[in-house]
Amino acid sequence: MDDGEAEALELAIEIGADYVLIDEVLARREATRLKIQVVGLIGILKLAKEKVLLNQVRPYPDELKKAGFWISDRLYAEVLISVNE
């Protein structure tokens, strides 16, 4: 876990955040251990569609993947199914 993620967890504890936005696996594990709810970038996209802030989720993970952001095929499929795409 890098310094930025450690600081994000520390701040989440300090302010009593409902969620912390983290995608990196080690930081997610630590957040879970600390009983901090975690949401990743793909989860934010899903929430945005559910709240009708986005019409579609699909274009965003596709562009993220092209830019080198790693998204598991399983997560990709699960999110698109869950938002009916």
N, C-alpha and C positions, 0 to 999 in steps of 0.2 A: 504494500500500500504506500502510495507516495504522500508527500507532505500536504498537498491540496485536499486529498481525500480524508486524511487524518484531521485536518482543520475543519472540514465540512461536518464530520462526525462530532467533533468537539463543540462546534457552534450549534448543531442540532440539539445536543444535550443541554447546552447553556440556555437556549431560548425555548426549549420544550416543543420543538417542531413536530408537526404531525407526520411528515415524511422527510426523507433525504433523497436527493437525486444522485444516484451513483450507479454506474454500469460495471465497474471493475470488480471481478469476482472476490478478491481478498477483502476489499472494503465492504462489499455486500455482506460477507460472512461476519465481519466484525460488527457491522451495524445490527445484524440479526442477533448476535451475541449480546449486544448492548440493549436489545429490545427496542430498536429504532426501526420504524417501518421504512422500507426501501421501495423506491420506484425508479425504473430506468427510463431512458429516452423513449424506448418503444412503448412503455407503459404510459408515458405522458401523451404520446400520439393517440393511443387508445382512449384515454380519458378525454382528450380534446374532441374526438369524434363523438363519444357518448354525450358530451355536453353541447354538441352541435356547433363546435368552434371550427371543425374541419368537415368537409364533405366526404373526403376519402383519406384513408391511412396509407394505402399501398404506394403511392408515389414517393413518400418520404423515406421509408426503409430502403426502397430501391435506389434512391439517390445516395443515401448514406452508405450502402454497400459499394456503390461505384466509387465513392470517395475513400474507401478503405475501412469503414466502420464494420466490425465483425458482428454479425447477427446469425445465431444458429438457425438452421433450416426449420427446426421444430418450433422455436419461438415465433419465427416469421409466419409459419402456417397457422399456429394457434391464434395469434393476434388477428390475422386476416379473417379466420373463421369466426372468431368472437365478435367481430364488427361487421359480419355478413358481406365480406368482399371476396 
